[in-house]
Amino acid sequence: MVLIQNFRSTNVWKAFTLNALATSFAICIGLIMKSHLEKYVDDKGNVIKNVTDPRSMIFTFIITFAGSFCAFTALHFVFGYGGGMLVPTKN
């Protein structure tokens, strides 16, 4: 079931956007899980609870999206990367 019907990777920029979204989503999930699983201990041996702020999750997503998109764009201009991400259009 497709939620957004008309946004397919039919050109390089849409493909980069979709891939950057997927990459950012995966990285954010990994970072959130890492922050929940880590335990911090102070000098006295007390465990300090790590709290993940929703603003930091959004900021991390935006930064990883921008970084992924810039990396894909640079690879496209240097190596011609991205052509394999395209899907055929229905005419």
N, CA, C and O atoms as CSV, one atom per row, in Angstrom:
chain,resi,resn,atom,element,x,y,z
A,1,MET,N,N,0.847,-1.170,0.000
A,1,MET,CA,C,0.000,0.000,0.000
A,1,MET,C,C,0.901,1.245,0.000
A,1,MET,O,O,1.706,1.430,0.912
A,2,VAL,N,N,0.764,2.066,-0.993
A,2,VAL,CA,C,1.565,3.279,-1.137
A,2,VAL,C,C,0.780,4.456,-0.582
A,2,VAL,O,O,-0.364,4.685,-0.976
A,3,LEU,N,N,1.392,5.205,0.333
A,3,LEU,CA,C,0.716,6.357,0.926
A,3,LEU,C,C,0.810,7.595,0.052
A,3,LEU,O,O,-0.158,8.347,-0.066
A,4,ILE,N,N,1.965,7.814,-0.562
A,4,ILE,CA,C,2.154,8.967,-1.453
A,4,ILE,C,C,2.302,8.411,-2.863
A,4,ILE,O,O,3.321,7.800,-3.185
A,5,GLN,N,N,1.311,8.614,-3.692
A,5,GLN,CA,C,1.221,7.953,-4.982
A,5,GLN,C,C,2.203,8.467,-6.034
A,5,GLN,O,O,2.804,7.664,-6.748
A,6,ASN,N,N,2.378,9.767,-6.144
A,6,ASN,CA,C,3.087,10.333,-7.295
A,6,ASN,C,C,4.525,10.737,-7.013
A,6,ASN,O,O,5.095,11.516,-7.777
A,7,PHE,N,N,5.122,10.244,-5.962
A,7,PHE,CA,C,6.513,10.574,-5.682
A,7,PHE,C,C,7.351,9.317,-5.808
A,7,PHE,O,O,7.649,8.649,-4.818
A,8,ARG,N,N,7.729,9.004,-7.046
A,8,ARG,CA,C,8.579,7.855,-7.331
A,8,ARG,C,C,9.923,8.360,-7.817
A,8,ARG,O,O,10.036,9.505,-8.253
A,9,SER,N,N,10.928,7.528,-7.747
A,9,SER,CA,C,12.269,7.948,-8.147
A,9,SER,C,C,12.427,7.885,-9.666
A,9,SER,O,O,13.172,7.064,-10.201
A,10,THR,N,N,11.708,8.770,-10.334
A,10,THR,CA,C,11.755,8.819,-11.797
A,10,THR,C,C,12.844,9.740,-12.316
A,10,THR,O,O,13.154,9.703,-13.507
A,11,ASN,N,N,13.433,10.564,-11.464
A,11,ASN,CA,C,14.615,11.329,-11.849
A,11,ASN,C,C,15.626,11.248,-10.708
A,11,ASN,O,O,15.314,10.766,-9.619
A,12,VAL,N,N,16.826,11.720,-10.970
A,12,VAL,CA,C,17.914,11.564,-10.009
A,12,VAL,C,C,17.603,12.273,-8.699
A,12,VAL,O,O,17.907,11.736,-7.633
A,13,TRP,N,N,17.011,13.453,-8.741
A,13,TRP,CA,C,16.790,14.231,-7.521
A,13,TRP,C,C,15.716,13.594,-6.632
A,13,TRP,O,O,15.831,13.634,-5.407
A,14,LYS,N,N,14.689,13.016,-7.227
A,14,LYS,CA,C,13.700,12.292,-6.425
A,14,LYS,C,C,14.310,11.033,-5.826
A,14,LYS,O,O,14.016,10.676,-4.685
A,15,ALA,N,N,15.157,10.365,-6.597
A,15,ALA,CA,C,15.827,9.169,-6.087
A,15,ALA,C,C,16.740,9.527,-4.921
A,15,ALA,O,O,16.785,8.811,-3.921
A,16,PHE,N,N,17.465,10.630,-5.047
A,16,PHE,CA,C,18.335,11.072,-3.953
A,16,PHE,C,C,17.511,11.432,-2.719
A,16,PHE,O,O,17.898,11.108,-1.597
A,17,THR,N,N,16.383,12.097,-2.922
A,17,THR,CA,C,15.531,12.477,-1.792
A,17,THR,C,C,15.010,11.243,-1.066
A,17,THR,O,O,15.058,11.180,0.162
A,18,LEU,N,N,14.518,10.272,-1.809
A,18,LEU,CA,C,14.002,9.049,-1.187
A,18,LEU,C,C,15.113,8.267,-0.484
A,18,LEU,O,O,14.907,7.745,0.612
A,19,ASN,N,N,16.274,8.187,-1.105
A,19,ASN,CA,C,17.380,7.467,-0.490
A,19,ASN,C,C,17.893,8.203,0.750
A,19,ASN,O,O,18.237,7.568,1.747
A,20,ALA,N,N,17.946,9.532,0.695
A,20,ALA,CA,C,18.376,10.316,1.861
A,20,ALA,C,C,17.379,10.158,3.008
A,20,ALA,O,O,17.784,10.083,4.168
A,21,LEU,N,N,16.081,10.107,2.701
A,21,LEU,CA,C,15.072,9.871,3.737
A,21,LEU,C,C,15.273,8.511,4.393
A,21,LEU,O,O,15.232,8.392,5.618
A,22,ALA,N,N,15.489,7.490,3.573
A,22,ALA,CA,C,15.685,6.139,4.113
A,22,ALA,C,C,16.955,6.075,4.951
A,22,ALA,O,O,16.957,5.480,6.029
A,23,THR,N,N,18.030,6.679,4.467
A,23,THR,CA,C,19.290,6.678,5.201
A,23,THR,C,C,19.152,7.415,6.526
A,23,THR,O,O,19.607,6.932,7.563
A,24,SER,N,N,18.524,8.588,6.489
A,24,SER,CA,C,18.347,9.392,7.701
A,24,SER,C,C,17.487,8.662,8.719
A,24,SER,O,O,17.780,8.689,9.914
A,25,PHE,N,N,16.441,8.019,8.261
A,25,PHE,CA,C,15.563,7.271,9.146
A,25,PHE,C,C,16.330,6.142,9.831
A,25,PHE,O,O,16.210,5.947,11.040
A,26,ALA,N,N,17.115,5.406,9.058
A,26,ALA,CA,C,17.878,4.290,9.616
A,26,ALA,C,C,18.931,4.782,10.607
A,26,ALA,O,O,19.117,4.170,11.659
A,27,ILE,N,N,19.613,5.866,10.290
A,27,ILE,CA,C,20.637,6.394,11.188
A,27,ILE,C,C,20.004,6.896,12.479
A,27,ILE,O,O,20.532,6.648,13.564
A,28,CYS,N,N,18.886,7.594,12.377
A,28,CYS,CA,C,18.225,8.108,13.583
A,28,CYS,C,C,17.757,6.972,14.485
A,28,CYS,O,O,17.905,7.054,15.705
A,29,ILE,N,N,17.201,5.930,13.914
A,29,ILE,CA,C,16.783,4.786,14.726
A,29,ILE,C,C,17.993,4.172,15.423
A,29,ILE,O,O,17.924,3.831,16.604
A,30,GLY,N,N,19.091,4.032,14.703
A,30,GLY,CA,C,20.303,3.490,15.308
A,30,GLY,C,C,20.828,4.357,16.436
A,30,GLY,O,O,21.224,3.842,17.481
A,31,LEU,N,N,20.836,5.661,16.236
A,31,LEU,CA,C,21.321,6.569,17.278
A,31,LEU,C,C,20.404,6.581,18.501
A,31,LEU,O,O,20.879,6.636,19.635
A,32,ILE,N,N,19.110,6.531,18.273
A,32,ILE,CA,C,18.162,6.512,19.392
A,32,ILE,C,C,18.317,5.224,20.190
A,32,ILE,O,O,18.338,5.250,21.420
A,33,MET,N,N,18.425,4.104,19.495
A,33,MET,CA,C,18.601,2.830,20.200
A,33,MET,C,C,19.926,2.814,20.958
A,33,MET,O,O,19.994,2.308,22.079
A,34,LYS,N,N,20.964,3.356,20.363
A,34,LYS,CA,C,22.266,3.418,21.028
A,34,LYS,C,C,22.179,4.256,22.297
A,34,LYS,O,O,22.735,3.880,23.329
A,35,SER,N,N,21.486,5.389,22.225
A,35,SER,CA,C,21.391,6.250,23.407
A,35,SER,C,C,20.557,5.594,24.511
A,35,SER,O,O,20.806,5.831,25.693
A,36,HIS,N,N,19.585,4.783,24.143
A,36,HIS,CA,C,18.786,4.093,25.153
A,36,HIS,C,C,19.525,2.925,25.789
A,36,HIS,O,O,19.256,2.572,26.937
A,37,LEU,N,N,20.446,2.329,25.060
A,37,LEU,CA,C,21.153,1.160,25.575
A,37,LEU,C,C,22.415,1.516,26.356
A,37,LEU,O,O,22.916,0.695,27.124
A,38,GLU,N,N,22.930,2.721,26.169
A,38,GLU,CA,C,24.143,3.113,26.875
A,38,GLU,C,C,23.833,3.504,28.310
A,38,GLU,O,O,22.785,4.082,28.600
A,39,LYS,N,N,24.749,3.185,29.189
A,39,LYS,CA,C,24.641,3.600,30.587
A,39,LYS,C,C,25.849,4.456,30.897
A,39,LYS,O,O,26.981,4.086,30.586
A,40,TYR,N,N,25.608,5.590,31.505
A,40,TYR,CA,C,26.687,6.472,31.907
A,40,TYR,C,C,26.884,6.351,33.416
A,40,TYR,O,O,25.914,6.308,34.174
A,41,VAL,N,N,28.123,6.296,33.840
A,41,VAL,CA,C,28.453,6.143,35.250
A,41,VAL,C,C,29.304,7.340,35.666
A,41,VAL,O,O,30.259,7.702,34.979
A,42,ASP,N,N,28.948,7.949,36.798
A,42,ASP,CA,C,29.753,9.067,37.292
A,42,ASP,C,C,30.943,8.562,38.097
A,42,ASP,O,O,31.169,7.356,38.191
A,43,ASP,N,N,31.696,9.480,38.672
A,43,ASP,CA,C,32.907,9.120,39.414
A,43,ASP,C,C,32.633,8.244,40.632
A,43,ASP,O,O,33.505,7.488,41.061
A,44,LYS,N,N,31.431,8.340,41.192
A,44,LYS,CA,C,31.090,7.575,42.393
A,44,LYS,C,C,30.480,6.209,42.076
A,44,LYS,O,O,30.159,5.449,42.990
A,45,GLY,N,N,30.319,5.893,40.797
A,45,GLY,CA,C,29.752,4.613,40.409
A,45,GLY,C,C,28.252,4.623,40.235
A,45,GLY,O,O,27.652,3.571,40.013
A,46,ASN,N,N,27.623,5.800,40.332
A,46,ASN,CA,C,26.178,5.903,40.150
A,46,ASN,C,C,25.832,5.909,38.669
A,46,ASN,O,O,26.498,6.571,37.872
A,47,VAL,N,N,24.791,5.172,38.303
A,47,VAL,CA,C,24.336,5.139,36.918
A,47,VAL,C,C,23.509,6.395,36.650
A,47,VAL,O,O,22.592,6.728,37.399
A,48,ILE,N,N,23.857,7.078,35.566
A,48,ILE,CA,C,23.151,8.294,35.177
A,48,ILE,C,C,22.207,7.943,34.043
A,48,ILE,O,O,22.618,7.353,33.043
A,49,LYS,N,N,20.957,8.299,34.194
A,49,LYS,CA,C,19.964,7.999,33.169
A,49,LYS,C,C,20.151,8.942,31.986
A,49,LYS,O,O,20.317,10.149,32.157
A,50,ASN,N,N,20.121,8.375,30.798
A,50,ASN,CA,C,20.258,9.153,29.568
A,50,ASN,C,C,18.866,9.444,29.015
A,50,ASN,O,O,18.105,8.514,28.748
A,51,VAL,N,N,18.526,10.700,28.842
A,51,VAL,CA,C,17.217,11.094,28.337
A,51,VAL,C,C,17.391,11.627,26.920
A,51,VAL,O,O,18.208,12.517,26.682
A,52,THR,N,N,16.625,11.085,25.987
A,52,THR,CA,C,16.676,11.531,24.605
A,52,THR,C,C,15.615,12.597,24.390
A,52,THR,O,O,14.425,12.358,24.597
A,53,ASP,N,N,16.054,13.763,23.978
A,53,ASP,CA,C,15.167,14.895,23.750
A,53,ASP,C,C,14.559,14.785,22.343
A,53,ASP,O,O,15.294,14.540,21.386
A,54,PRO,N,N,13.245,14.960,22.192
A,54,PRO,CA,C,12.635,14.897,20.851
A,54,PRO,C,C,13.225,15.925,19.882
A,54,PRO,O,O,13.326,15.663,18.683
A,55,ARG,N,N,13.614,17.091,20.401
A,55,ARG,CA,C,14.226,18.092,19.519
A,55,ARG,C,C,15.548,17.589,18.961
A,55,ARG,O,O,15.878,17.866,17.807
A,56,SER,N,N,16.311,16.853,19.766
A,56,SER,CA,C,17.584,16.333,19.273
A,56,SER,C,C,17.358,15.253,18.216
A,56,SER,O,O,18.153,15.119,17.286
A,57,MET,N,N,16.268,14.474,18.357
A,57,MET,CA,C,15.955,13.464,17.339
A,57,MET,C,C,15.616,14.133,16.010
A,57,MET,O,O,16.072,13.688,14.957
A,58,ILE,N,N,14.824,15.193,16.055
A,58,ILE,CA,C,14.453,15.909,14.829
A,58,ILE,C,C,15.682,16.565,14.212
A,58,ILE,O,O,15.874,16.509,12.997
A,59,PHE,N,N,16.513,17.185,15.044
A,59,PHE,CA,C,17.724,17.825,14.557
A,59,PHE,C,C,18.662,16.800,13.934
A,59,PHE,O,O,19.260,17.065,12.890
A,60,THR,N,N,18.800,15.631,14.560
A,60,THR,CA,C,19.637,14.567,14.007
A,60,THR,C,C,19.104,14.110,12.659
A,60,THR,O,O,19.881,13.891,11.729
A,61,PHE,N,N,17.783,13.962,12.540
A,61,PHE,CA,C,17.190,13.547,11.273
A,61,PHE,C,C,17.470,14.566,10.178
A,61,PHE,O,O,17.844,14.190,9.067
A,62,ILE,N,N,17.295,15.847,10.475
A,62,ILE,CA,C,17.509,16.897,9.471
A,62,ILE,C,C,18.973,16.941,9.041
A,62,ILE,O,O,19.267,17.051,7.851
A,63,ILE,N,N,19.884,16.856,9.996
A,63,ILE,CA,C,21.308,16.902,9.665
A,63,ILE,C,C,21.723,15.675,8.847
A,63,ILE,O,O,22.468,15.811,7.876
A,64,THR,N,N,21.253,14.483,9.223
A,64,THR,CA,C,21.620,13.293,8.456
A,64,THR,C,C,20.988,13.312,7.071
A,64,THR,O,O,21.589,12.824,6.114
A,65,PHE,N,N,19.777,13.870,6.948
A,65,PHE,CA,C,19.156,13.998,5.628
A,65,PHE,C,C,19.983,14.919,4.745
A,65,PHE,O,O,20.283,14.580,3.601
A,66,ALA,N,N,20.353,16.078,5.269
A,66,ALA,CA,C,21.141,17.039,4.486
A,66,ALA,C,C,22.504,16.453,4.122
A,66,ALA,O,O,22.972,16.617,2.995
A,67,GLY,N,N,23.135,15.774,5.069
A,67,GLY,CA,C,24.434,15.160,4.786
A,67,GLY,C,C,24.337,14.070,3.734
A,67,GLY,O,O,25.187,13.982,2.848
A,68,SER,N,N,23.308,13.242,3.824
A,68,SER,CA,C,23.109,12.186,2.824
A,68,SER,C,C,22.853,12.781,1.449
A,68,SER,O,O,23.418,12.325,0.455
A,69,PHE,N,N,22.002,13.796,1.392
A,69,PHE,CA,C,21.669,14.403,0.105
A,69,PHE,C,C,22.901,15.055,-0.515
A,69,PHE,O,O,23.122,14.935,-1.720
A,70,CYS,N,N,23.700,15.741,0.288
A,70,CYS,CA,C,24.932,16.364,-0.223
A,70,CYS,C,C,25.916,15.299,-0.715
A,70,CYS,O,O,26.565,15.475,-1.746
A,71,ALA,N,N,26.020,14.201,0.026
A,71,ALA,CA,C,26.924,13.129,-0.393
A,71,ALA,C,C,26.464,12.514,-1.710
A,71,ALA,O,O,27.286,12.261,-2.590
A,72,PHE,N,N,25.169,12.269,-1.858
A,72,PHE,CA,C,24.659,11.713,-3.105
A,72,PHE,C,C,24.875,12.675,-4.262
A,72,PHE,O,O,25.234,12.250,-5.360
A,73,THR,N,N,24.661,13.966,-4.032
A,73,THR,CA,C,24.850,14.964,-5.083
A,73,THR,C,C,26.320,15.042,-5.495
A,73,THR,O,O,26.626,15.105,-6.686
A,74,ALA,N,N,27.218,15.038,-4.532
A,74,ALA,CA,C,28.645,15.078,-4.849
A,74,ALA,C,C,29.050,13.835,-5.644
A,74,ALA,O,O,29.782,13.938,-6.628
A,75,LEU,N,N,28.575,12.661,-5.219
A,75,LEU,CA,C,28.883,11.440,-5.954
A,75,LEU,C,C,28.300,11.472,-7.362
A,75,LEU,O,O,28.897,10.927,-8.290
A,76,HIS,N,N,27.153,12.098,-7.529
A,76,HIS,CA,C,26.547,12.205,-8.853
A,76,HIS,C,C,27.412,13.065,-9.781
A,76,HIS,O,O,27.632,12.710,-10.939
A,77,PHE,N,N,27.894,14.186,-9.269
A,77,PHE,CA,C,28.696,15.073,-10.111
A,77,PHE,C,C,30.103,14.533,-10.359
A,77,PHE,O,O,30.683,14.798,-11.412
A,78,VAL,N,N,30.656,13.788,-9.419
A,78,VAL,CA,C,32.012,13.272,-9.583
A,78,VAL,C,C,32.025,11.960,-10.361
A,78,VAL,O,O,32.847,11.784,-11.260
A,79,PHE,N,N,31.118,11.034,-10.023
A,79,PHE,CA,C,31.152,9.697,-10.602
A,79,PHE,C,C,29.951,9.337,-11.461
A,79,PHE,O,O,29.937,8.260,-12.058
A,80,GLY,N,N,28.945,10.194,-11.546
A,80,GLY,CA,C,27.732,9.858,-12.277
A,80,GLY,C,C,26.836,8.906,-11.492
A,80,GLY,O,O,26.037,8.178,-12.080
A,81,TYR,N,N,26.964,8.907,-10.182
A,81,TYR,CA,C,26.226,8.013,-9.292
A,81,TYR,C,C,24.739,8.349,-9.303
A,81,TYR,O,O,24.369,9.517,-9.425
A,82,GLY,N,N,23.891,7.346,-9.178
A,82,GLY,CA,C,22.468,7.564,-8.984
A,82,GLY,C,C,21.585,7.047,-10.094
A,82,GLY,O,O,20.372,6.942,-9.910
A,83,GLY,N,N,22.144,6.725,-11.228
A,83,GLY,CA,C,21.328,6.249,-12.338
A,83,GLY,C,C,20.634,4.924,-12.048
A,83,GLY,O,O,19.554,4.661,-12.577
A,84,GLY,N,N,21.245,4.090,-11.213
A,84,GLY,CA,C,20.655,2.802,-10.876
A,84,GLY,C,C,19.498,2.894,-9.911
A,84,GLY,O,O,18.817,1.897,-9.668
A,85,MET,N,N,19.256,4.078,-9.349
A,85,MET,CA,C,18.151,4.265,-8.417
A,85,MET,C,C,16.836,4.575,-9.134
A,85,MET,O,O,15.774,4.571,-8.512
A,86,LEU,N,N,16.904,4.839,-10.424
A,86,LEU,CA,C,15.721,5.286,-11.159
A,86,LEU,C,C,14.807,4.122,-11.510
A,86,LEU,O,O,15.259,3.002,-11.750
A,87,VAL,N,N,13.514,4.414,-11.532
A,87,VAL,CA,C,12.525,3.429,-11.933
A,87,VAL,C,C,11.885,3.893,-13.233
A,87,VAL,O,O,11.823,5.094,-13.493
A,88,PRO,N,N,11.410,2.967,-14.050
A,88,PRO,CA,C,10.766,3.376,-15.308
A,88,PRO,C,C,9.427,4.069,-15.032
A,88,PRO,O,O,8.723,3.730,-14.081
A,89,THR,N,N,9.098,5.025,-15.865
A,89,THR,CA,C,7.818,5.725,-15.734
A,89,THR,C,C,6.758,4.979,-16.511
A,89,THR,O,O,7.050,4.335,-17.519
A,90,LYS,N,N,5.516,5.066,-16.038
A,90,LYS,CA,C,4.393,4.450,-16.731
A,90,LYS,C,C,3.816,5.471,-17.705
A,90,LYS,O,O,3.406,6.559,-17.299
A,91,ASN,N,N,3.786,5.131,-18.957
A,91,ASN,CA,C,3.220,6.044,-19.965
A,91,ASN,C,C,1.898,5.567,-20.449
A,91,ASN,O,O,1.281,6.212,-21.297
